[in-house]
């Protein structure tokens, strides 16, 4: 089985956390399950998670670009 790449993990995590941050997906889910008292604490978890996944995506793009260049600056 192929190991998921760092970029795939970063992008999927960013999209998932952004979906939960900016839409009422978790609000409806928590209300359905009966965990409405926890809704006030979602921002303390989701915004740092969003920052971490965005950082992971940027880091993965940086690593992909540096590995493609070969790391060699020999112009001769």
Backbone as XML, in Angstrom:
<?xml version="1.0"?>
<chain id="A" units="angstrom">
  <residue number="1" name="UNK">
    <atom name="N" x="0.845" y="-1.175" z="0.000"/>
    <atom name="CA" x="0.000" y="0.000" z="0.000"/>
    <atom name="C" x="0.890" y="1.237" z="0.000"/>
  </residue>
  <residue number="2" name="UNK">
    <atom name="N" x="0.529" y="2.228" z="-0.768"/>
    <atom name="CA" x="1.319" y="3.445" z="-0.884"/>
    <atom name="C" x="1.118" y="4.330" z="0.337"/>
  </residue>
  <residue number="3" name="UNK">
    <atom name="N" x="2.225" y="4.853" z="0.879"/>
    <atom name="CA" x="2.178" y="5.726" z="2.045"/>
    <atom name="C" x="1.655" y="7.102" z="1.615"/>
  </residue>
  <residue number="4" name="UNK">
    <atom name="N" x="0.690" y="7.664" z="2.351"/>
    <atom name="CA" x="0.177" y="8.989" z="1.964"/>
    <atom name="C" x="1.259" y="10.049" z="2.127"/>
  </residue>
  <residue number="5" name="UNK">
    <atom name="N" x="1.283" y="10.963" z="1.211"/>
    <atom name="CA" x="2.318" y="11.984" z="1.245"/>
    <atom name="C" x="1.988" y="13.065" z="2.267"/>
  </residue>
  <residue number="6" name="UNK">
    <atom name="N" x="3.000" y="13.802" z="2.622"/>
    <atom name="CA" x="2.856" y="14.888" z="3.575"/>
    <atom name="C" x="1.943" y="15.973" z="3.008"/>
  </residue>
  <residue number="7" name="UNK">
    <atom name="N" x="2.049" y="16.205" z="1.719"/>
    <atom name="CA" x="1.216" y="17.223" z="1.078"/>
    <atom name="C" x="-0.254" y="16.812" z="1.101"/>
  </residue>
  <residue number="8" name="UNK">
    <atom name="N" x="-0.539" y="15.557" z="0.838"/>
    <atom name="CA" x="-1.920" y="15.078" z="0.865"/>
    <atom name="C" x="-2.514" y="15.217" z="2.260"/>
  </residue>
  <residue number="9" name="UNK">
    <atom name="N" x="-1.737" y="14.863" z="3.263"/>
    <atom name="CA" x="-2.200" y="14.986" z="4.640"/>
    <atom name="C" x="-2.476" y="16.440" z="4.995"/>
  </residue>
  <residue number="10" name="UNK">
    <atom name="N" x="-1.589" y="17.329" z="4.589"/>
    <atom name="CA" x="-1.773" y="18.747" z="4.875"/>
    <atom name="C" x="-2.995" y="19.331" z="4.198"/>
  </residue>
  <residue number="11" name="UNK">
    <atom name="N" x="-3.184" y="19.012" z="2.940"/>
    <atom name="CA" x="-4.319" y="19.569" z="2.194"/>
    <atom name="C" x="-5.643" y="19.020" z="2.711"/>
  </residue>
  <residue number="12" name="UNK">
    <atom name="N" x="-5.712" y="17.715" z="2.935"/>
    <atom name="CA" x="-6.952" y="17.118" z="3.438"/>
    <atom name="C" x="-7.279" y="17.649" z="4.826"/>
  </residue>
  <residue number="13" name="UNK">
    <atom name="N" x="-6.272" y="17.760" z="5.683"/>
    <atom name="CA" x="-6.492" y="18.302" z="7.016"/>
    <atom name="C" x="-6.936" y="19.749" z="6.990"/>
  </residue>
  <residue number="14" name="UNK">
    <atom name="N" x="-6.328" y="20.547" z="6.124"/>
    <atom name="CA" x="-6.711" y="21.951" z="5.999"/>
    <atom name="C" x="-8.146" y="22.097" z="5.533"/>
  </residue>
  <residue number="15" name="UNK">
    <atom name="N" x="-8.524" y="21.335" z="4.530"/>
    <atom name="CA" x="-9.896" y="21.408" z="4.009"/>
    <atom name="C" x="-10.896" y="20.954" z="5.062"/>
  </residue>
  <residue number="16" name="UNK">
    <atom name="N" x="-10.585" y="19.878" z="5.756"/>
    <atom name="CA" x="-11.502" y="19.364" z="6.768"/>
    <atom name="C" x="-11.674" y="20.336" z="7.932"/>
  </residue>
  <residue number="17" name="UNK">
    <atom name="N" x="-10.584" y="20.884" z="8.435"/>
    <atom name="CA" x="-10.679" y="21.822" z="9.546"/>
    <atom name="C" x="-11.335" y="23.127" z="9.097"/>
  </residue>
  <residue number="18" name="UNK">
    <atom name="N" x="-11.026" y="23.595" z="7.891"/>
    <atom name="CA" x="-11.667" y="24.813" z="7.392"/>
    <atom name="C" x="-13.167" y="24.604" z="7.218"/>
  </residue>
  <residue number="19" name="UNK">
    <atom name="N" x="-13.562" y="23.441" z="6.773"/>
    <atom name="CA" x="-14.979" y="23.134" z="6.640"/>
    <atom name="C" x="-15.669" y="23.169" z="7.997"/>
  </residue>
  <residue number="20" name="UNK">
    <atom name="N" x="-15.000" y="22.643" z="9.012"/>
    <atom name="CA" x="-15.581" y="22.643" z="10.351"/>
    <atom name="C" x="-15.536" y="24.027" z="10.999"/>
  </residue>
  <residue number="21" name="UNK">
    <atom name="N" x="-14.565" y="24.847" z="10.624"/>
    <atom name="CA" x="-14.449" y="26.196" z="11.206"/>
    <atom name="C" x="-15.499" y="27.154" z="10.648"/>
  </residue>
  <residue number="22" name="UNK">
    <atom name="N" x="-15.671" y="27.121" z="9.357"/>
    <atom name="CA" x="-16.448" y="28.167" z="8.701"/>
    <atom name="C" x="-17.850" y="27.745" z="8.278"/>
  </residue>
  <residue number="23" name="UNK">
    <atom name="N" x="-18.236" y="26.538" z="8.584"/>
    <atom name="CA" x="-19.604" y="26.098" z="8.334"/>
    <atom name="C" x="-20.144" y="25.473" z="9.616"/>
  </residue>
  <residue number="24" name="UNK">
    <atom name="N" x="-21.427" y="25.375" z="9.750"/>
    <atom name="CA" x="-21.996" y="24.832" z="10.998"/>
    <atom name="C" x="-22.026" y="23.307" z="11.055"/>
  </residue>
  <residue number="25" name="UNK">
    <atom name="N" x="-21.063" y="22.639" z="10.436"/>
    <atom name="CA" x="-21.048" y="21.176" z="10.425"/>
    <atom name="C" x="-20.927" y="20.627" z="11.840"/>
  </residue>
  <residue number="26" name="UNK">
    <atom name="N" x="-19.944" y="21.099" z="12.591"/>
    <atom name="CA" x="-19.758" y="20.591" z="13.943"/>
    <atom name="C" x="-20.855" y="21.040" z="14.894"/>
  </residue>
  <residue number="27" name="UNK">
    <atom name="N" x="-21.419" y="22.216" z="14.660"/>
    <atom name="CA" x="-22.506" y="22.693" z="15.519"/>
    <atom name="C" x="-23.701" y="21.757" z="15.410"/>
  </residue>
  <residue number="28" name="UNK">
    <atom name="N" x="-24.056" y="21.400" z="14.203"/>
    <atom name="CA" x="-25.186" y="20.494" z="13.988"/>
    <atom name="C" x="-24.852" y="19.100" z="14.533"/>
  </residue>
  <residue number="29" name="UNK">
    <atom name="N" x="-23.631" y="18.630" z="14.282"/>
    <atom name="CA" x="-23.231" y="17.316" z="14.760"/>
    <atom name="C" x="-23.228" y="17.258" z="16.287"/>
  </residue>
  <residue number="30" name="UNK">
    <atom name="N" x="-22.649" y="18.256" z="16.940"/>
    <atom name="CA" x="-22.614" y="18.268" z="18.408"/>
    <atom name="C" x="-24.012" y="18.388" z="18.998"/>
  </residue>
  <residue number="31" name="UNK">
    <atom name="N" x="-24.863" y="19.184" z="18.363"/>
    <atom name="CA" x="-26.231" y="19.318" z="18.865"/>
    <atom name="C" x="-27.001" y="18.010" z="18.718"/>
  </residue>
  <residue number="32" name="UNK">
    <atom name="N" x="-26.760" y="17.291" z="17.640"/>
    <atom name="CA" x="-27.425" y="16.015" z="17.421"/>
    <atom name="C" x="-26.997" y="14.974" z="18.448"/>
  </residue>
  <residue number="33" name="UNK">
    <atom name="N" x="-25.717" y="14.969" z="18.776"/>
    <atom name="CA" x="-25.178" y="13.983" z="19.711"/>
    <atom name="C" x="-25.450" y="14.377" z="21.157"/>
  </residue>
  <residue number="34" name="UNK">
    <atom name="N" x="-25.733" y="15.650" z="21.401"/>
    <atom name="CA" x="-26.017" y="16.108" z="22.754"/>
    <atom name="C" x="-24.831" y="16.749" z="23.440"/>
  </residue>
  <residue number="35" name="UNK">
    <atom name="N" x="-23.877" y="17.205" z="22.677"/>
    <atom name="CA" x="-22.689" y="17.825" z="23.234"/>
    <atom name="C" x="-22.669" y="19.336" z="23.001"/>
  </residue>
  <residue number="36" name="UNK">
    <atom name="N" x="-23.824" y="19.974" z="23.070"/>
    <atom name="CA" x="-23.928" y="21.400" z="22.784"/>
    <atom name="C" x="-23.141" y="22.257" z="23.769"/>
  </residue>
  <residue number="37" name="UNK">
    <atom name="N" x="-22.878" y="21.774" z="24.961"/>
    <atom name="CA" x="-22.118" y="22.547" z="25.949"/>
    <atom name="C" x="-20.672" y="22.735" z="25.509"/>
  </residue>
  <residue number="38" name="UNK">
    <atom name="N" x="-20.168" y="21.904" z="24.631"/>
    <atom name="CA" x="-18.777" y="22.005" z="24.177"/>
    <atom name="C" x="-18.596" y="22.973" z="23.020"/>
  </residue>
  <residue number="39" name="UNK">
    <atom name="N" x="-19.666" y="23.533" z="22.492"/>
    <atom name="CA" x="-19.562" y="24.400" z="21.318"/>
    <atom name="C" x="-18.736" y="25.652" z="21.581"/>
  </residue>
  <residue number="40" name="UNK">
    <atom name="N" x="-18.722" y="26.135" z="22.804"/>
    <atom name="CA" x="-17.947" y="27.326" z="23.114"/>
    <atom name="C" x="-16.451" y="27.108" z="23.056"/>
  </residue>
  <residue number="41" name="UNK">
    <atom name="N" x="-16.013" y="25.862" z="23.141"/>
    <atom name="CA" x="-14.588" y="25.554" z="23.149"/>
    <atom name="C" x="-14.051" y="25.125" z="21.787"/>
  </residue>
  <residue number="42" name="UNK">
    <atom name="N" x="-14.892" y="25.081" z="20.775"/>
    <atom name="CA" x="-14.439" y="24.636" z="19.459"/>
    <atom name="C" x="-13.367" y="25.544" z="18.867"/>
  </residue>
  <residue number="43" name="UNK">
    <atom name="N" x="-13.497" y="26.842" z="19.080"/>
    <atom name="CA" x="-12.518" y="27.770" z="18.514"/>
    <atom name="C" x="-11.127" y="27.562" z="19.099"/>
  </residue>
  <residue number="44" name="UNK">
    <atom name="N" x="-11.052" y="27.128" z="20.347"/>
    <atom name="CA" x="-9.751" y="26.888" z="20.971"/>
    <atom name="C" x="-9.034" y="25.687" z="20.370"/>
  </residue>
  <residue number="45" name="UNK">
    <atom name="N" x="-9.773" y="24.829" z="19.709"/>
    <atom name="CA" x="-9.179" y="23.643" z="19.098"/>
    <atom name="C" x="-9.050" y="23.805" z="17.583"/>
  </residue>
  <residue number="46" name="UNK">
    <atom name="N" x="-10.079" y="24.340" z="16.945"/>
    <atom name="CA" x="-10.102" y="24.366" z="15.487"/>
    <atom name="C" x="-9.133" y="25.376" z="14.878"/>
  </residue>
  <residue number="47" name="UNK">
    <atom name="N" x="-9.007" y="26.561" z="15.442"/>
    <atom name="CA" x="-8.114" y="27.559" z="14.850"/>
    <atom name="C" x="-6.642" y="27.154" z="14.957"/>
  </residue>
  <residue number="48" name="UNK">
    <atom name="N" x="-6.161" y="26.636" z="16.099"/>
    <atom name="CA" x="-4.789" y="26.124" z="16.096"/>
    <atom name="C" x="-4.597" y="24.932" z="15.154"/>
  </residue>
  <residue number="49" name="UNK">
    <atom name="N" x="-5.592" y="24.060" z="15.054"/>
    <atom name="CA" x="-5.491" y="22.932" z="14.126"/>
    <atom name="C" x="-5.418" y="23.428" z="12.687"/>
  </residue>
  <residue number="50" name="UNK">
    <atom name="N" x="-6.181" y="24.460" z="12.366"/>
    <atom name="CA" x="-6.135" y="25.037" z="11.020"/>
    <atom name="C" x="-4.753" y="25.613" z="10.738"/>
  </residue>
  <residue number="51" name="UNK">
    <atom name="N" x="-4.182" y="26.319" z="11.704"/>
    <atom name="CA" x="-2.837" y="26.887" z="11.531"/>
    <atom name="C" x="-1.792" y="25.785" z="11.356"/>
  </residue>
  <residue number="52" name="UNK">
    <atom name="N" x="-1.911" y="24.707" z="12.108"/>
    <atom name="CA" x="-0.967" y="23.589" z="11.995"/>
    <atom name="C" x="-1.059" y="22.925" z="10.627"/>
  </residue>
  <residue number="53" name="UNK">
    <atom name="N" x="-2.272" y="22.683" z="10.150"/>
    <atom name="CA" x="-2.419" y="22.040" z="8.841"/>
    <atom name="C" x="-1.997" y="22.950" z="7.690"/>
  </residue>
  <residue number="54" name="UNK">
    <atom name="N" x="-2.233" y="24.244" z="7.802"/>
    <atom name="CA" x="-1.741" y="25.170" z="6.770"/>
    <atom name="C" x="-0.218" y="25.180" z="6.770"/>
  </residue>
  <residue number="55" name="UNK">
    <atom name="N" x="0.373" y="25.197" z="7.956"/>
    <atom name="CA" x="1.828" y="25.138" z="8.049"/>
    <atom name="C" x="2.384" y="23.843" z="7.486"/>
  </residue>
  <residue number="56" name="UNK">
    <atom name="N" x="1.711" y="22.733" z="7.740"/>
    <atom name="CA" x="2.125" y="21.439" z="7.204"/>
    <atom name="C" x="2.063" y="21.429" z="5.682"/>
  </residue>
  <residue number="57" name="UNK">
    <atom name="N" x="1.034" y="22.036" z="5.124"/>
    <atom name="CA" x="0.903" y="22.118" z="3.671"/>
    <atom name="C" x="2.021" y="22.964" z="3.071"/>
  </residue>
  <residue number="58" name="UNK">
    <atom name="N" x="2.311" y="24.103" z="3.692"/>
    <atom name="CA" x="3.385" y="24.973" z="3.190"/>
    <atom name="C" x="4.734" y="24.258" z="3.290"/>
  </residue>
  <residue number="59" name="UNK">
    <atom name="N" x="4.967" y="23.574" z="4.397"/>
    <atom name="CA" x="6.215" y="22.831" z="4.562"/>
    <atom name="C" x="6.346" y="21.726" z="3.511"/>
  </residue>
  <residue number="60" name="UNK">
    <atom name="N" x="5.258" y="21.018" z="3.241"/>
    <atom name="CA" x="5.294" y="19.949" z="2.243"/>
    <atom name="C" x="5.557" y="20.511" z="0.849"/>
  </residue>
  <residue number="61" name="UNK">
    <atom name="N" x="4.963" y="21.646" z="0.527"/>
    <atom name="CA" x="5.231" y="22.278" z="-0.778"/>
    <atom name="C" x="6.681" y="22.723" z="-0.877"/>
  </residue>
  <residue number="62" name="UNK">
    <atom name="N" x="7.216" y="23.255" z="0.223"/>
    <atom name="CA" x="8.617" y="23.674" z="0.241"/>
    <atom name="C" x="9.536" y="22.475" z="0.030"/>
  </residue>
  <residue number="63" name="UNK">
    <atom name="N" x="9.272" y="21.371" z="0.737"/>
    <atom name="CA" x="10.100" y="20.172" z="0.584"/>
    <atom name="C" x="10.001" y="19.584" z="-0.816"/>
  </residue>
  <residue number="64" name="UNK">
    <atom name="N" x="8.803" y="19.635" z="-1.396"/>
    <atom name="CA" x="8.640" y="19.087" z="-2.749"/>
    <atom name="C" x="9.412" y="19.915" z="-3.768"/>
  </residue>
  <residue number="65" name="UNK">
    <atom name="N" x="9.375" y="21.249" z="-3.596"/>
    <atom name="CA" x="10.090" y="22.110" z="-4.536"/>
    <atom name="C" x="11.598" y="21.996" z="-4.384"/>
  </residue>
  <residue number="66" name="UNK">
    <atom name="N" x="12.102" y="21.853" z="-3.161"/>
    <atom name="CA" x="13.545" y="21.725" z="-2.987"/>
    <atom name="C" x="14.046" y="20.358" z="-3.422"/>
  </residue>
  <residue number="67" name="UNK">
    <atom name="N" x="13.216" y="19.320" z="-3.302"/>
    <atom name="CA" x="13.660" y="17.995" z="-3.745"/>
    <atom name="C" x="13.654" y="17.887" z="-5.272"/>
  </residue>
  <residue number="68" name="UNK">
    <atom name="N" x="12.798" y="18.609" z="-5.926"/>
    <atom name="CA" x="12.773" y="18.584" z="-7.394"/>
    <atom name="C" x="13.960" y="19.328" z="-7.995"/>
  </residue>
  <residue number="69" name="UNK">
    <atom name="N" x="14.440" y="20.357" z="-7.306"/>
    <atom name="CA" x="15.566" y="21.106" z="-7.842"/>
    <atom name="C" x="16.865" y="20.328" z="-7.684"/>
  </residue>
  <residue number="70" name="UNK">
    <atom name="N" x="16.862" y="19.300" z="-6.871"/>
    <atom name="CA" x="18.031" y="18.456" z="-6.705"/>
    <atom name="C" x="19.018" y="18.973" z="-5.689"/>
  </residue>
  <residue number="71" name="UNK">
    <atom name="N" x="18.820" y="20.182" z="-5.208"/>
    <atom name="CA" x="19.699" y="20.737" z="-4.191"/>
    <atom name="C" x="21.078" y="21.080" z="-4.703"/>
  </residue>
  <residue number="72" name="UNK">
    <atom name="N" x="21.277" y="21.089" z="-5.989"/>
    <atom name="CA" x="22.584" y="21.361" z="-6.575"/>
    <atom name="C" x="22.527" y="22.675" z="-7.336"/>
  </residue>
  <residue number="73" name="UNK">
    <atom name="N" x="23.411" y="23.587" z="-7.027"/>
    <atom name="CA" x="23.438" y="24.886" z="-7.703"/>
    <atom name="C" x="24.667" y="25.004" z="-8.577"/>
  </residue>
  <residue number="74" name="UNK">
    <atom name="N" x="25.013" y="23.982" z="-9.281"/>
    <atom name="CA" x="26.166" y="23.971" z="-10.156"/>
    <atom name="C" x="25.781" y="24.556" z="-11.506"/>
  </residue>
  <residue number="75" name="UNK">
    <atom name="N" x="26.247" y="25.767" z="-11.775"/>
    <atom name="CA" x="25.868" y="26.460" z="-13.007"/>
    <atom name="C" x="26.857" y="26.229" z="-14.133"/>
  </residue>
  <residue number="76" name="UNK">
    <atom name="N" x="27.913" y="25.475" z="-13.926"/>
    <atom name="CA" x="28.925" y="25.323" z="-14.974"/>
    <atom name="C" x="28.634" y="24.219" z="-15.929"/>
  </residue>
</chain>
